[in-house]
Amino acid sequence: MEIGFIALVGLPISQADTNVSYIGEGLNIWLTASHITGWLAALGLIVLVVTALRFWKTPDLGWWARVHATLLLLASVAFMTFACYEHLLSPSLKF
């Protein structure tokens, strides 16, 4: 989800040299889609928290599975913190 969040902004900007409309109003639909994807990724943090907690409470799982779930959670929290501080999740298209 986070990769799609970044790709929805990066793709039209990378195409701006061939299509100048991506620099102005043509970017708005991409930014709106990016905001929606970003909020869905933020909601996905709930799933990662629940999964990490379940992995740590399940006695049959190995140590690496628990560490893997925890690292996925930490990476997602770090990315969403960056997105929040950089105002990438704001509903406004004005930067």
Secondary structure, DSSP 8 states (H G I E B T S, - for coil): -HHHHHHHHHHHHHTTTT-GGGGTGGGHHHHHHHHHHHHHHHHHHHHHHHHHHHHHH-TTS-HHHHHHHHHHHHHHHHHHHHHHHTTTT-S----
